[in-house]
């Protein structure tokens, strides 16, 4: 019943955010058997802001290449198509939505700083745990709270009540949403990601980052985003509107397989990359 209600809300919103055109074009091109590196580079270059941000990221400490990568074609060859696709998704979605203005007490700049903090922290955790595709975790971390954008945009009055409730009670926002809205941002966020046609792994990372969906099989990718959300909140990397630091589930630590002794390295590197990343994204 609840899933039908969420689907109804998502389907009834006429002006629901759509995936940026550069990502849609890139996805179609990557599915084509005759696509070339030059064609892929040209599509990305159509969106100058996204292309410039990707090159800045590629040349940042996030990757740590010894020599500067001066053009997109070389970046595509070095990073691979999946990495580039995830970077385009992350940068184009952020560029499209970070300009939105809201008046219900929700700070969008702090929201995106928090999202970047989670993305960076989750990626470092994924790398530390030797996951094969940490770039997928970066995208999942960046989009983990995307459902809040649906709430603040299309359920403004009700979400203002959620914000007030969280401020007064200190309970997690997803619990207040459940109480007031009848559903939570992981649910609407994952429904939006599904409507967008994003990868199943990305949808699951969004849906389960608070471990609030017991129907999804726990993966290391979900674990990285769950713990990354705790780290960036504890280190005050922006704010998703929470008033307390969420406690990372002990079972998730065991699933990810990272010793607690590694956390000093993870947190130190996360703070360094966070500062550089928010500068690159213009926040």
ROTOR-293359 format. One line per 3 residues: number of its first residue (from 1); their letters; for each residue y, z, x of N, C-alpha, C. Coordinates in nm, 2 decimals. Atoms other than C-alpha are relative to their C-alpha. Example, Ala and Ser with C-alpha at 12.3 -4.5 7.8 and 13.67 -1.06 7.14 Angstrom:
BEGIN
1> as> -0.12:0.00:0.09:-0.45:0.78:1.23:0.12:0.00:0.09 | -0.11:0.00:-0.09:-0.11:0.71:1.37:0.11:0.08:-0.08
END
This chain:
BEGIN
1> xxx> -0.12:0.00:0.08:0.00:0.00:0.00:0.13:0.00:0.09 | -0.11:0.00:-0.09:0.24:0.09:0.28:0.02:-0.13:0.07 | -0.01:0.12:-0.08:0.17:-0.22:0.48:0.05:-0.11:-0.09
4> xxx> -0.05:0.10:0.10:0.24:-0.43:0.16:0.15:0.02:-0.02 | -0.14:-0.03:0.02:0.57:-0.25:0.12:0.08:-0.05:0.12 | -0.07:0.05:-0.12:0.67:-0.32:0.48:0.01:-0.15:0.00
7> xxx> 0.00:0.14:0.00:0.57:-0.68:0.45:0.10:-0.06:-0.10 | -0.09:0.04:0.10:0.77:-0.71:0.13:0.14:0.01:0.05 | -0.13:-0.02:-0.05:1.08:-0.57:0.30:0.03:-0.11:0.11
10> xxx> -0.02:0.10:-0.10:1.04:-0.81:0.60:0.02:-0.14:-0.06 | 0.00:0.13:0.06:0.98:-1.11:0.38:0.12:-0.02:-0.10 | -0.11:0.00:0.10:1.27:-1.02:0.14:0.14:-0.01:0.08
13> xxx> -0.13:0.01:-0.08:1.54:-1.02:0.42:0.03:-0.14:0.03 | -0.04:0.15:-0.02:1.71:-1.36:0.41:0.05:-0.02:0.14 | -0.07:0.02:-0.13:1.90:-1.31:0.73:-0.08:0.07:0.11
16> xxx> 0.08:-0.07:-0.10:1.61:-1.16:0.93:0.02:-0.07:0.14 | -0.02:0.06:-0.13:1.67:-1.21:1.31:-0.11:-0.10:0.03 | 0.10:0.10:-0.05:1.49:-1.52:1.44:-0.01:0.00:0.15
19> xxx> 0.01:0.01:-0.14:1.36:-1.57:1.78:0.10:-0.10:0.06 | -0.10:0.09:-0.06:1.62:-1.72:2.01:-0.06:-0.14:0.03 | 0.05:0.14:0.00:1.59:-2.10:2.02:-0.06:-0.04:0.14
22> xxx> 0.06:0.03:-0.13:1.53:-2.11:2.40:-0.14:0.05:0.01 | 0.14:-0.05:-0.01:1.22:-1.90:2.36:-0.09:-0.08:-0.08 | 0.08:0.09:0.09:1.09:-2.11:2.07:-0.03:-0.13:0.07
25> xxx> 0.01:0.13:-0.07:1.15:-2.43:2.27:-0.10:0.02:0.11 | 0.09:-0.02:-0.12:0.98:-2.28:2.58:-0.14:0.02:-0.05 | 0.13:-0.02:0.05:0.68:-2.17:2.38:-0.07:-0.13:-0.04
28> xxx> 0.05:0.13:0.04:0.63:-2.51:2.23:-0.03:-0.09:0.13 | 0.02:0.08:-0.12:0.67:-2.67:2.57:-0.12:0.05:0.08 | 0.12:-0.05:-0.07:0.41:-2.44:2.73:-0.13:-0.03:-0.06
31> xxx> 0.12:0.04:0.07:0.16:-2.54:2.47:-0.03:-0.15:0.02 | 0.02:0.15:-0.01:0.21:-2.91:2.55:-0.08:-0.02:0.13 | 0.08:0.03:-0.12:-0.05:-3.05:2.80:0.07:-0.07:0.11
34> xxx> -0.07:0.08:-0.10:0.20:-3.27:2.97:0.13:0.06:0.05 | -0.13:-0.06:-0.05:0.48:-3.02:3.04:0.00:0.01:0.15 | -0.02:-0.01:-0.15:0.62:-3.00:3.39:0.09:0.12:0.03
37> xxx> -0.09:-0.11:-0.04:0.80:-2.73:3.59:0.15:-0.04:-0.03 | -0.14:0.04:0.02:1.12:-2.94:3.57:0.04:0.00:-0.15 | -0.03:-0.01:0.14:1.09:-2.97:3.19:0.02:0.14:-0.05
40> xxx> -0.01:-0.15:0.03:1.04:-2.59:3.16:0.14:0.05:0.05 | -0.13:-0.04:-0.06:1.34:-2.53:3.39:0.12:-0.05:-0.08 | -0.11:0.06:0.07:1.56:-2.77:3.19:0.02:0.07:-0.14
43> xxx> -0.01:-0.07:0.13:1.48:-2.59:2.86:0.06:0.13:0.01 | -0.06:-0.13:-0.02:1.56:-2.25:3.00:0.15:-0.02:0.03 | -0.13:0.02:-0.04:1.88:-2.39:3.15:0.10:-0.03:-0.11
46> xxx> -0.09:0.02:0.11:2.01:-2.49:2.81:0.07:0.12:-0.05 | -0.06:-0.13:0.04:2.08:-2.12:2.75:0.05:0.05:0.14 | -0.05:-0.04:-0.13:2.31:-2.05:3.05:0.00:0.15:0.02
49> xxx> 0.00:-0.14:-0.02:2.33:-1.68:2.99:-0.14:0.05:0.03 | 0.13:-0.04:-0.03:1.96:-1.64:2.98:-0.05:-0.05:0.14 | 0.04:0.05:-0.13:1.90:-1.86:3.28:0.07:0.08:0.12
52> xxx> -0.07:-0.08:-0.10:2.16:-1.67:3.48:-0.06:0.14:0.02 | 0.06:-0.14:-0.01:2.01:-1.33:3.39:-0.13:0.00:0.06 | 0.14:0.01:-0.06:1.66:-1.45:3.48:0.01:-0.01:0.15
55> xxx> -0.02:0.01:-0.15:1.78:-1.55:3.83:0.04:0.13:0.06 | -0.04:-0.13:-0.06:1.95:-1.22:3.88:-0.12:0.10:0.00 | 0.11:-0.09:0.00:1.64:-1.03:3.77:-0.10:-0.04:0.11
58> xxx> 0.10:0.05:-0.10:1.41:-1.25:4.00:0.05:0.05:0.14 | -0.05:-0.04:-0.13:1.64:-1.16:4.29:0.03:0.15:0.01 | -0.03:-0.15:0.00:1.66:-0.79:4.21:-0.12:0.08:0.06
61> xxx> 0.10:-0.08:-0.06:1.46:-0.50:4.34:-0.12:0.01:-0.09 | 0.12:0.00:0.09:1.23:-0.54:4.04:-0.11:-0.08:0.06 | 0.10:0.08:-0.07:1.05:-0.80:4.24:0.00:0.01:0.15
64> xxx> -0.01:-0.03:-0.14:1.17:-0.74:4.59:-0.04:-0.11:0.09 | 0.03:0.12:-0.09:1.13:-1.09:4.73:0.09:0.01:0.13 | -0.08:-0.01:-0.13:1.24:-1.11:5.10:0.11:-0.10:0.01
67> xxx> -0.10:0.10:0.00:1.44:-1.43:5.04:0.05:-0.03:-0.14 | -0.06:0.03:0.13:1.68:-1.53:4.77:-0.06:-0.12:-0.06 | 0.05:0.11:0.08:1.54:-1.75:4.50:0.12:-0.07:-0.07
70> xxx> -0.13:0.06:0.04:1.82:-2.00:4.43:-0.01:-0.08:-0.13 | 0.01:0.08:0.12:1.69:-2.20:4.13:-0.12:0.03:-0.08 | 0.10:-0.04:0.10:1.48:-2.17:3.82:-0.14:-0.07:0.03
73> xxx> 0.13:0.06:-0.03:1.21:-2.42:3.93:-0.08:0.08:0.10 | 0.07:-0.08:-0.10:1.13:-2.22:4.24:-0.05:0.14:-0.06 | 0.04:-0.12:0.06:1.13:-1.90:4.03:-0.12:-0.02:-0.09
76> xxx> 0.12:0.02:0.09:0.88:-2.05:3.78:-0.12:-0.02:0.09 | 0.12:0.02:-0.08:0.65:-2.16:4.06:-0.05:0.13:0.06 | 0.03:-0.12:-0.06:0.66:-1.82:4.23:-0.05:0.11:-0.10
79> xxx> 0.03:-0.10:0.10:0.64:-1.60:3.92:-0.12:-0.04:-0.09 | 0.10:0.05:0.10:0.41:-1.81:3.70:0.06:-0.01:-0.14 | -0.05:0.03:0.13:0.45:-1.92:3.35:0.00:0.12:-0.09
82> xxx> 0.00:-0.12:0.09:0.35:-1.60:3.17:0.12:0.10:0.03 | -0.12:-0.08:-0.04:0.61:-1.40:3.37:0.13:-0.06:-0.05 | -0.12:0.07:0.04:0.88:-1.65:3.30:0.02:0.01:-0.15
85> xxx> 0.00:-0.01:0.15:0.79:-1.66:2.93:0.05:0.14:-0.05 | -0.04:-0.14:0.03:0.82:-1.28:2.91:0.14:0.03:0.03 | -0.14:-0.02:-0.03:1.15:-1.28:3.09:0.10:-0.07:-0.09
88> xxx> -0.08:0.07:0.10:1.29:-1.54:2.86:0.00:0.07:-0.13 | 0.01:-0.08:0.13:1.17:-1.34:2.56:0.10:0.12:0.01 | -0.08:-0.13:-0.01:1.33:-1.02:2.69:0.15:-0.03:0.01
91> xxx> -0.14:0.02:-0.02:1.66:-1.16:2.81:0.07:-0.07:-0.12 | -0.06:0.07:0.11:1.72:-1.40:2.52:0.01:0.09:-0.13 | -0.01:-0.09:0.11:1.64:-1.14:2.25:0.12:0.10:0.02
94> xxx> -0.10:-0.09:-0.03:1.87:-0.89:2.42:0.14:-0.07:-0.01 | -0.13:0.07:0.01:2.15:-1.14:2.46:0.04:-0.04:-0.14 | -0.03:0.03:0.14:2.12:-1.24:2.10:0.05:0.12:-0.08
97> xxx> -0.02:-0.12:0.09:2.13:-0.89:1.95:0.09:0.11:0.06 | -0.08:-0.11:-0.05:2.33:-0.67:2.19:0.15:-0.01:-0.04 | -0.13:0.02:0.05:2.65:-0.81:2.04:0.02:0.05:-0.14
100> xxx> -0.02:-0.05:0.13:2.58:-0.67:1.70:0.07:0.13:-0.01 | -0.08:-0.12:0.02:2.81:-0.40:1.57:-0.05:0.07:-0.12 | 0.05:-0.08:0.11:2.70:-0.11:1.35:0.10:0.11:-0.02
103> xxx> -0.10:-0.11:0.03:2.90:0.16:1.17:-0.07:0.12:-0.06 | 0.07:-0.11:0.07:2.64:0.42:1.07:-0.04:0.11:0.10 | 0.03:-0.11:-0.10:2.65:0.64:1.39:-0.11:-0.04:0.09
106> xxx> 0.10:0.05:-0.09:2.40:0.43:1.58:0.06:-0.08:0.12 | -0.06:0.06:-0.12:2.51:0.34:1.94:-0.09:-0.11:0.05 | 0.08:0.11:-0.04:2.38:-0.01:2.01:-0.01:-0.01:0.15
109> xxx> 0.01:0.02:-0.15:2.47:-0.01:2.38:-0.09:0.11:0.06 | 0.10:-0.10:-0.04:2.28:0.32:2.43:-0.14:-0.04:-0.04 | 0.13:0.05:0.04:2.00:0.17:2.23:-0.06:-0.10:0.10
112> xxx> 0.06:0.10:-0.09:1.96:-0.12:2.46:-0.02:0.05:0.14 | 0.03:-0.07:-0.13:2.00:0.10:2.77:-0.13:0.07:0.00 | 0.13:-0.07:0.02:1.71:0.30:2.64:-0.11:-0.10:0.00
115> xxx> 0.11:0.11:0.01:1.51:-0.02:2.57:-0.03:-0.05:0.14 | 0.02:0.05:-0.14:1.57:-0.14:2.93:-0.07:0.11:0.08 | 0.06:-0.11:-0.07:1.48:0.20:3.06:-0.15:0.01:-0.03
118> xxx> 0.15:-0.01:0.04:1.15:0.20:2.87:-0.07:-0.12:0.07 | 0.06:0.12:-0.06:1.08:-0.16:2.99:-0.03:0.02:0.15 | 0.01:-0.02:-0.14:1.14:-0.07:3.35:-0.10:0.10:0.04
121> xxx> 0.09:-0.11:-0.02:0.95:0.26:3.34:-0.14:-0.04:-0.03 | 0.14:0.05:0.04:0.65:0.10:3.16:-0.05:-0.10:0.10 | 0.04:0.09:-0.10:0.64:-0.18:3.41:-0.05:0.06:0.13
124> xxx> 0.04:-0.07:-0.13:0.63:0.05:3.71:-0.13:0.08:-0.02 | 0.12:-0.06:0.03:0.36:0.25:3.54:-0.12:-0.10:0.00 | 0.11:0.10:0.00:0.16:-0.07:3.48:-0.03:-0.05:0.14
127> xxx> 0.03:0.04:-0.14:0.20:-0.17:3.84:-0.07:0.10:0.08 | 0.07:-0.11:-0.07:0.10:0.17:3.96:-0.14:0.01:-0.04 | 0.14:0.00:0.05:-0.21:0.15:3.74:-0.07:-0.13:0.03
130> xxx> 0.06:0.13:-0.04:-0.28:-0.20:3.88:-0.05:-0.08:-0.12 | 0.03:0.09:0.11:-0.27:-0.37:3.54:0.03:-0.15:0.04 | -0.01:0.14:-0.04:-0.31:-0.75:3.57:0.13:-0.06:-0.03
133> xxx> -0.12:0.07:0.05:0.00:-0.85:3.37:0.11:0.11:-0.04 | -0.11:-0.09:0.03:0.28:-0.59:3.40:0.11:-0.06:-0.07 | -0.11:0.07:0.07:0.52:-0.85:3.27:-0.01:0.02:-0.15
136> xxx> 0.02:-0.02:0.14:0.36:-0.81:2.93:0.05:0.14:-0.04 | -0.04:-0.13:0.03:0.43:-0.44:2.94:0.15:0.01:0.00 | -0.14:0.00:-0.01:0.79:-0.50:3.04:0.06:-0.05:-0.14
139> xxx> -0.05:0.05:0.13:0.84:-0.71:2.72:-0.03:0.09:-0.11 | 0.03:-0.09:0.10:0.66:-0.46:2.51:0.09:0.12:0.00 | -0.09:-0.11:-0.02:0.88:-0.18:2.65:0.14:-0.03:-0.05
142> xxx> -0.14:0.04:0.04:1.20:-0.37:2.59:0.01:-0.01:-0.16 | 0.00:0.02:0.15:1.10:-0.44:2.22:-0.06:0.11:-0.08 | 0.08:-0.11:0.07:0.93:-0.11:2.14:0.08:0.06:-0.12
145> xxx> -0.08:-0.06:0.11:1.22:0.01:1.92:0.07:-0.11:-0.09 | -0.07:0.11:0.07:1.31:-0.33:1.77:0.01:0.03:-0.15 | -0.01:-0.04:0.15:1.23:-0.19:1.42:0.12:0.07:-0.04
148> xxx> -0.12:-0.07:0.04:1.53:0.03:1.44:0.12:-0.10:-0.03 | -0.11:0.10:0.03:1.75:-0.28:1.44:-0.01:-0.05:-0.14 | 0.02:0.04:0.14:1.59:-0.38:1.11:0.06:0.11:-0.09
151> xxx> -0.05:-0.12:0.08:1.67:-0.03:0.97:0.15:0.01:0.00 | -0.14:-0.02:-0.01:2.02:-0.01:1.09:0.08:-0.12:-0.06 | -0.06:0.12:0.05:2.10:-0.36:0.98:-0.01:-0.02:-0.15
154> xxx> 0.03:0.04:0.14:1.94:-0.40:0.64:-0.03:0.12:-0.09 | 0.01:-0.12:0.07:1.88:-0.04:0.54:0.10:0.11:0.04 | -0.11:-0.08:-0.07:2.21:0.10:0.66:0.02:0.14:-0.06
157> xxx> -0.03:-0.12:0.06:2.27:0.37:0.41:-0.12:0.10:0.01 | 0.12:-0.08:-0.02:1.91:0.50:0.42:-0.02:0.05:0.14 | 0.02:-0.03:-0.14:1.90:0.49:0.80:0.11:0.10:0.05
160> xxx> -0.10:-0.11:-0.04:2.23:0.69:0.82:-0.05:0.13:-0.04 | 0.06:-0.13:0.03:2.04:0.96:0.64:-0.11:0.04:0.10 | 0.10:-0.03:-0.10:1.76:0.93:0.90:0.07:0.06:0.12
163> xxx> -0.08:-0.04:-0.12:2.02:0.97:1.18:0.05:0.14:-0.02 | -0.05:-0.14:0.03:2.17:1.28:1.01:-0.12:0.10:0.01 | 0.12:-0.09:0.00:1.82:1.43:0.96:-0.05:0.03:0.14
166> xxx> 0.05:-0.02:-0.14:1.72:1.38:1.32:0.10:0.09:0.08 | -0.10:-0.08:-0.06:2.05:1.53:1.44:-0.01:0.15:-0.04 | 0.00:-0.14:0.05:2.01:1.84:1.22:-0.13:0.07:0.03
169> xxx> 0.13:-0.06:-0.01:1.64:1.90:1.25:-0.07:-0.02:0.14 | 0.06:0.03:-0.13:1.55:1.75:1.59:-0.14:-0.06:0.00 | 0.13:0.05:0.01:1.23:1.60:1.46:0.00:-0.15:0.05
172> xxx> 0.00:0.14:-0.04:1.12:1.26:1.60:0.04:-0.10:-0.10 | -0.06:0.09:0.10:1.29:0.97:1.44:-0.10:-0.07:-0.09 | 0.10:0.07:0.08:0.97:0.80:1.33:-0.05:0.09:-0.11
175> xxx> 0.04:-0.10:0.10:0.88:1.12:1.14:0.10:0.01:-0.11 | -0.11:-0.01:0.10:1.22:1.13:0.97:0.00:-0.13:-0.08 | 0.01:0.13:0.07:1.18:0.76:0.88:-0.11:0.00:-0.10
178> xxx> 0.12:-0.02:0.10:0.84:0.83:0.72:0.05:0.08:-0.12 | -0.04:-0.10:0.11:1.00:1.11:0.52:0.10:-0.07:-0.09 | -0.11:0.05:0.08:1.31:0.92:0.40:-0.02:-0.14:-0.04
181> xxx> 0.02:0.14:0.04:1.22:0.55:0.41:-0.14:-0.03:-0.05 | 0.14:0.02:0.04:0.84:0.58:0.36:-0.07:-0.08:0.10 | 0.06:0.07:-0.11:0.77:0.39:0.68:0.09:0.02:0.13
184> xxx> -0.06:-0.03:-0.13:0.87:0.40:1.05:0.04:-0.13:0.08 | -0.04:0.12:-0.08:1.03:0.17:1.31:-0.11:-0.07:0.07 | 0.12:0.08:-0.06:0.70:0.10:1.49:-0.06:-0.09:-0.10
187> xxx> 0.07:0.08:0.10:0.57:-0.04:1.16:0.09:-0.12:-0.03 | -0.08:0.12:0.03:0.87:-0.26:1.08:0.02:-0.09:0.12 | -0.01:0.08:-0.12:0.91:-0.36:1.44:-0.12:-0.09:0.03
190> xxx> 0.12:0.08:-0.02:0.55:-0.47:1.47:-0.01:-0.11:-0.10 | 0.00:0.10:0.10:0.58:-0.65:1.14:0.09:-0.12:0.03 | -0.09:0.10:-0.04:0.88:-0.84:1.27:-0.06:-0.08:0.12
193> xxx> 0.06:0.07:-0.12:0.70:-0.92:1.60:-0.11:-0.09:-0.05 | 0.11:0.08:0.05:0.41:-1.05:1.40:0.05:-0.13:-0.07 | -0.06:0.11:0.06:0.64:-1.27:1.19:0.05:-0.10:0.10
196> xxx> -0.05:0.08:-0.11:0.79:-1.40:1.51:-0.12:-0.08:0.07 | 0.11:0.06:-0.07:0.44:-1.49:1.63:-0.02:0.04:0.14 | 0.02:-0.05:-0.13:0.44:-1.28:1.94:-0.14:0.03:0.03
199> xxx> 0.14:-0.03:-0.04:0.13:-1.20:2.14:-0.05:0.13:-0.07 | 0.06:-0.12:0.06:-0.11:-0.95:1.98:0.02:0.13:0.08 | -0.02:-0.11:-0.08:-0.07:-0.72:2.28:0.14:0.06:-0.01
202> xxx> -0.14:-0.04:0.01:0.31:-0.71:2.24:0.01:0.07:-0.14 | 0.00:-0.06:0.14:0.27:-0.64:1.86:-0.06:0.14:0.01 | 0.07:-0.13:-0.01:0.03:-0.35:1.94:0.08:0.10:0.08
205> xxx> -0.08:-0.09:-0.07:0.26:-0.20:2.20:0.12:0.05:-0.08 | -0.11:-0.04:0.09:0.55:-0.19:1.95:-0.06:0.09:-0.11 | 0.06:-0.07:0.11:0.32:-0.06:1.67:-0.04:0.14:0.04
208> xxx> 0.07:-0.12:-0.04:0.16:0.22:1.87:0.07:0.08:0.11 | -0.06:-0.07:-0.11:0.42:0.34:2.12:0.02:0.15:-0.03 | 0.00:-0.15:0.03:0.44:0.68:1.93:-0.14:0.05:-0.03
211> xxx> 0.14:-0.04:0.04:0.06:0.68:1.88:-0.01:0.03:-0.15 | 0.00:-0.03:0.14:0.14:0.68:1.51:-0.09:-0.10:-0.08 | 0.09:0.09:0.07:-0.10:0.39:1.42:-0.14:0.02:0.06
214> xxx> 0.13:-0.03:-0.05:-0.46:0.51:1.46:-0.10:-0.11:-0.02 | 0.09:0.11:0.02:-0.60:0.18:1.36:-0.01:-0.10:0.12 | -0.01:0.09:-0.12:-0.51:0.01:1.69:-0.08:0.07:0.11
217> xxx> 0.08:-0.05:-0.11:-0.75:0.05:1.98:0.10:0.03:0.12 | -0.09:-0.03:-0.11:-0.57:0.23:2.26:-0.03:-0.08:0.13 | 0.02:0.08:-0.12:-0.51:0.02:2.57:0.09:0.06:0.11
220> xxx> -0.09:-0.04:-0.11:-0.35:0.08:2.91:0.14:-0.05:-0.02 | -0.13:0.06:0.02:-0.06:-0.14:2.81:0.08:0.09:-0.10 | -0.06:-0.09:0.10:0.01:0.08:2.50:0.03:0.14:0.07
223> xxx> -0.02:-0.13:-0.07:-0.03:0.39:2.72:0.12:-0.01:0.09 | -0.12:0.01:-0.09:0.23:0.26:2.97:0.13:0.00:-0.07 | -0.13:0.00:0.08:0.49:0.20:2.70:0.02:0.14:-0.06
226> xxx> -0.01:-0.14:0.06:0.41:0.54:2.54:0.06:0.10:0.11 | -0.04:-0.09:-0.10:0.46:0.72:2.87:0.14:-0.04:0.05 | -0.13:0.05:-0.04:0.75:0.49:2.97:0.11:0.05:-0.09
229> xxx> -0.09:-0.04:0.10:0.93:0.59:2.65:0.04:0.15:0.03 | -0.02:-0.14:-0.04:0.89:0.96:2.75:0.09:0.01:0.12 | -0.08:-0.01:-0.13:1.02:0.90:3.10:0.14:-0.04:-0.02
232> xxx> -0.14:0.04:0.01:1.33:0.71:3.01:0.08:0.09:-0.09 | -0.07:-0.10:0.08:1.42:0.96:2.74:0.03:0.13:0.08 | -0.02:-0.12:-0.08:1.37:1.25:2.98:0.11:-0.02:0.11
235> xxx> -0.10:0.03:-0.11:1.58:1.08:3.25:0.13:-0.05:-0.06 | -0.12:0.03:0.07:1.85:1.00:2.99:0.04:-0.15:0.03 | -0.03:0.14:-0.02:1.83:0.62:3.04:0.03:-0.05:-0.14
238> xxx> -0.04:0.04:0.13:2.03:0.54:2.73:-0.06:0.10:-0.11 | 0.05:-0.09:0.10:1.93:0.68:2.39:-0.05:-0.09:-0.12 | 0.05:0.07:0.12:1.72:0.55:2.10:0.03:0.08:-0.13
241> xxx> -0.04:-0.08:0.12:1.87:0.82:1.87:-0.08:0.13:-0.01 | 0.08:-0.12:0.01:1.62:1.09:1.95:0.08:0.12:0.06 | -0.07:-0.12:-0.05:1.74:1.45:2.01:-0.09:0.08:0.09
244> xxx> 0.09:-0.08:-0.09:1.43:1.58:2.19:-0.09:-0.10:0.08 | 0.09:0.09:-0.08:1.21:1.43:2.47:-0.14:0.00:-0.06 | 0.14:0.01:0.06:0.88:1.31:2.32:-0.10:0.05:0.11
247> xxx> 0.11:-0.04:-0.09:0.57:1.47:2.48:-0.10:-0.10:0.01 | 0.11:0.10:-0.02:0.33:1.22:2.63:-0.13:0.06:-0.02 | 0.14:-0.04:0.03:-0.02:1.25:2.50:-0.09:0.01:0.12
250> xxx> 0.08:-0.02:-0.12:-0.26:1.39:2.76:-0.11:-0.10:0.00 | 0.10:0.10:0.00:-0.53:1.15:2.65:0.05:-0.14:0.05 | -0.06:0.13:-0.04:-0.30:0.86:2.72:0.02:0.00:0.15
253> xxx> 0.00:-0.01:-0.15:-0.25:0.98:3.08:-0.13:-0.04:0.06 | 0.14:0.03:-0.05:-0.63:0.97:3.12:-0.03:-0.15:-0.01 | 0.02:0.14:0.02:-0.64:0.62:2.97:0.07:-0.09:0.11
256> xxx> -0.08:0.08:-0.09:-0.37:0.49:3.20:-0.06:0.02:0.14 | 0.06:-0.02:-0.13:-0.54:0.65:3.50:0.09:0.02:0.12 | -0.10:-0.03:-0.11:-0.23:0.76:3.70:0.00:0.15:0.02
259> xxx> -0.01:-0.14:-0.04:-0.23:1.09:3.88:0.14:0.05:-0.02 | -0.13:-0.06:0.02:0.06:1.32:3.80:0.08:0.01:0.13 | -0.07:0.00:-0.13:0.13:1.33:4.17:0.07:-0.13:0.03
262> xxx> -0.07:0.13:-0.01:0.25:0.97:4.14:0.13:-0.01:-0.07 | -0.12:0.00:0.09:0.52:1.06:3.89:0.13:0.00:0.08 | -0.12:-0.01:-0.07:0.78:1.14:4.15:0.04:-0.14:0.04
265> xxx> -0.02:0.14:-0.04:0.75:0.78:4.29:0.04:-0.08:-0.12 | -0.03:0.08:0.12:0.75:0.63:3.94:0.14:0.03:-0.05 | -0.13:-0.03:0.06:1.06:0.82:3.82:0.11:-0.04:0.09
268> xxx> -0.11:0.04:-0.10:1.26:0.76:4.14:0.02:-0.15:0.00 | -0.01:0.15:0.01:1.18:0.39:4.13:0.06:-0.05:-0.13 | -0.05:0.04:0.13:1.25:0.37:3.76:0.15:0.02:-0.01
271> xxx> -0.15:-0.02:0.00:1.60:0.52:3.80:0.07:-0.10:0.08 | -0.06:0.10:-0.08:1.68:0.28:4.08:0.00:-0.14:-0.07 | 0.01:0.13:0.06:1.56:-0.03:3.89:0.08:0.00:-0.13
274> xxx> -0.08:-0.01:0.12:1.73:0.10:3.57:0.14:-0.03:0.02 | -0.14:0.02:-0.03:2.07:0.11:3.72:0.03:-0.14:0.04 | -0.02:0.15:-0.04:2.03:-0.24:3.87:-0.01:-0.08:-0.13
277> xxx> 0.03:0.09:0.11:1.89:-0.38:3.55:0.11:0.00:-0.11 | -0.11:-0.01:0.10:2.16:-0.25:3.31:0.12:-0.07:0.05 | -0.12:0.07:-0.05:2.42:-0.40:3.54:-0.03:-0.15:-0.01
280> xxx> 0.03:0.14:0.01:2.24:-0.74:3.54:0.01:-0.04:-0.15 | -0.01:0.04:0.15:2.22:-0.73:3.15:0.14:0.03:-0.05 | -0.14:-0.01:0.05:2.59:-0.64:3.13:0.02:0.12:-0.09
283> x> -0.01:-0.12:0.08:2.54:-0.29:2.98:0.07:0.11:0.08
END
